[in-house]
Every structure is written in C-alpha cells, then in structure tokens.
Amino acid sequence: MTQGERIRILRKTLGLSGEKFGNKLGVTKTAISRIENGSNHVTDQMFKSICREFQVNEIWLQTGEGSMFQEIPLKDAYMQAATELCRRNDTAAMQALINYWKMDPDRQKVFWDQLLEIAELYKMTSSIHKVQTSSPAAPIPTDKNHLTSEKIDAEVEEYRRELELEARVTAKSEVSEDIKKNA
C-alpha cells in the first residue's frame, strides 16, 4: 500500500471530504486527490502537517505498520482539546465544561449518562444519514428479493432501538429540567 493510499484511508476514517481534509492542511482538494492517486508525492512539510493536524502515527503513515493514530495520554488529549476550544473561542463548549466541573457528583452522573445516550443516538442517526445521502442517483434494484424479510426485520429493529433511545434521552432531559427547577 502506498503512502497516498494510506492518506485516503486516513481521510475516509476521519469522515472528511478531500476538500475538508485539504482545508485543514492549507491545500486544495485537487492536491489531496493527486497525493492519494500517486500523481504527487507527499512532501516533508505535508507529512508533518498530516501527522500534527490529525494526530497520525508517523510510522503508520510512512510504512503502514502500527496503529493509524498516535497514542496520546488522556491528560495531553484533554489539554489539546481545551486549547483548541479556547483558540476557536467556542464559548458554548467552554461553558459546558465549566458547568460540568461545578456540578455535584450525582448531577455529573446524570449529565454523563445523558451525554452517552446522545452520542449513541448520534452514531445511529449519522449512519442512517450516510445511507440516505450517500448515493442519490443510485439505481433502484430490480431484484424482487432485494428486501428480504430478514433485512426488513433488521431495519425495523434498528429503528425501534433508535426510537427507544430517543425516548430515554427525552425522559432524562425532563428529569434534568426538574432537577434544575428544584435546585
């Protein structure tokens, strides 16, 4: 596998288009496409930028060995995230962190449980969104057995879980609002 192919795998793993990936590195989507296709080689500057911007393991990017991402200690990752939030002046995220820090342990647990459920809901809906928007011009299968009863049952079950999770998040939000009102 070439370095360009590893860069394509990295970009897709990050869920970024060529344009968004390039923007983070200060280059065009055409430059990224040429690197991925092997038309252009990765310069030392680009190599360092990719590793720094996306916390990529240099050895993996060079040779394909090891894990894709750097192993960053939790405290260092936290400091990087906090620094980036400040740099972007993301006041909502900064305020959320401060509010969490000020909560008593019981409220922190409720907050954390809700956040995990929201994250799970986001994972489900983002995968559904990708399916719905991935290929609007895709041909409609003509095979009458395309939707088997197993596939339909699986989709119904996934949708049921999504609705249940959404209901739990809503219920916990209402409990959280009650806690705020009674505080």
C-alpha positions in Angstrom: 0.0 0.0 0.0 1.3 3.4 -0.9 1.5 6.5 1.3 -1.1 8.1 -0.8 -3.4 5.1 -0.3 -2.9 5.4 3.5 -3.8 9.1 3.3 -7.0 8.2 1.5 -7.8 5.6 4.2 -7.0 8.2 6.9 -9.2 10.8 5.3 -12.1 8.3 5.0 -11.6 7.1 8.6 -11.9 10.7 9.7 -15.1 11.1 7.6 -13.7 14.1 5.7 -14.1 15.0 2.1 -11.0 15.8 0.1 -11.9 19.5 0.3 -12.3 19.5 4.1 -9.2 17.4 4.6 -7.2 19.8 2.3 -8.6 22.9 4.1 -7.2 21.7 7.4 -3.8 21.3 5.7 -3.9 24.5 3.7 -4.2 22.8 0.3 -6.9 22.2 -2.3 -8.9 19.0 -2.8 -7.1 18.6 -6.1 -3.8 18.4 -4.3 -5.2 15.8 -1.9 -6.6 13.8 -4.8 -3.2 13.8 -6.6 -1.4 12.7 -3.5 -4.0 9.9 -2.9 -3.8 8.7 -6.5 0.0 8.8 -6.6 0.3 11.6 -9.1 2.1 13.8 -6.5 4.4 12.7 -3.7 3.9 13.7 -0.1 6.4 16.5 0.8 8.1 16.5 4.2 6.0 19.6 5.1 2.7 17.8 4.2 3.8 14.6 6.0 4.4 16.6 9.2 1.2 18.6 8.8 -0.9 15.5 8.4 0.7 13.9 11.5 0.3 17.1 13.6 -3.2 18.1 12.5 -4.8 14.6 12.7 -2.5 13.0 15.4 -1.4 10.4 13.0 1.3 7.9 13.9 4.3 8.8 11.7 5.4 5.2 11.4 2.0 4.1 10.2 1.9 7.0 7.6 5.4 6.1 6.4 5.3 2.3 6.3 1.7 1.2 7.2 3.0 -0.5 10.4 1.4 0.1 13.8 -1.7 1.9 14.7 -3.0 4.8 12.5 -3.2 7.3 15.3 -0.7 8.4 17.9 -1.2 7.1 21.4 -1.8 10.3 23.3 -2.2 10.3 27.1 -5.6 11.3 28.3 -4.3 14.4 30.0 -2.5 15.6 26.9 -5.5 15.0 24.7 -7.6 17.0 27.2 -5.2 19.9 27.1 -5.1 19.8 23.3 -8.9 19.9 23.2 -9.2 22.7 25.8 -6.6 24.7 24.0 -8.4 24.2 20.7 -11.7 25.2 22.2 -10.1 28.4 23.5 -8.4 29.1 20.2 -11.7 28.8 18.4 -13.4 30.8 21.1 -16.0 28.1 21.4 -17.8 29.6 24.3 -20.6 27.1 24.4 -18.2 24.2 24.8 -16.1 26.1 27.3 -19.2 26.9 29.4 -20.5 23.3 29.2 -17.1 22.1 30.6 -17.2 24.8 33.4 -20.8 23.8 34.3 -19.9 20.1 34.4 -16.9 20.9 36.6 -19.2 22.8 39.1 -21.8 20.0 39.4 -22.0 17.7 42.3 -21.2 14.1 41.6 -24.8 13.0 41.3 -25.6 15.6 38.7 -22.4 14.8 36.9 -23.5 11.2 36.6 -26.9 12.2 35.2 -25.2 14.5 32.8 -22.7 11.9 31.7 -25.4 9.2 31.2 -27.4 11.6 29.0 -24.3 12.6 27.0 -23.5 8.9 26.3 -27.1 8.3 25.2 -27.0 11.3 22.9 -23.7 10.1 21.5 -25.2 6.7 20.8 -28.2 8.3 19.2 -25.9 10.5 17.1 -23.9 7.4 15.9 -27.2 5.8 14.8 -28.6 8.8 13.1 -25.4 9.7 11.4 -25.1 6.2 9.9 -28.7 6.4 8.8 -28.0 9.8 7.3 -25.0 8.5 5.4 -27.1 5.7 3.9 -29.8 8.1 2.9 -27.5 10.7 1.3 -24.6 8.5 0.1 -25.8 8.0 -3.5 -29.0 9.8 -4.5 -28.6 8.7 -8.1 -28.1 5.0 -7.3 -30.1 2.7 -9.5 -33.1 1.0 -7.8 -32.5 -2.7 -7.5 -34.9 -4.7 -9.8 -34.4 -8.0 -7.9 -37.8 -8.6 -6.3 -36.0 -10.5 -3.4 -33.8 -7.4 -2.7 -35.7 -6.7 0.6 -35.8 -10.0 2.3 -37.9 -10.4 5.4 -34.7 -10.6 7.5 -33.5 -7.3 6.1 -36.8 -5.7 6.8 -36.9 -7.1 10.4 -33.3 -5.9 11.0 -34.2 -2.4 9.8 -37.4 -2.3 11.9 -35.4 -3.5 14.9 -32.8 -0.8 14.4 -35.5 1.9 14.0 -37.2 0.6 17.2 -33.9 0.9 19.2 -33.4 4.4 17.8 -36.9 5.5 19.0 -36.4 3.9 22.4 -33.1 5.6 22.9 -34.6 8.9 21.8 -37.5 8.4 24.3 -35.0 7.7 27.1 -32.9 10.8 26.2 -36.1 12.9 26.2 -37.2 11.4 29.6 -33.8 12.1 31.2 -33.9 15.6 29.8 -37.2 16.2 31.5 -35.8 14.8 34.8 -32.8 17.0 34.4 -35.1 20.0 33.9 -36.9 19.1 37.1 -33.7 18.9 39.0 -32.7 22.4 37.7 -36.2 23.7 38.8 -35.9 22.2 42.2 -32.3 23.3 42.8 
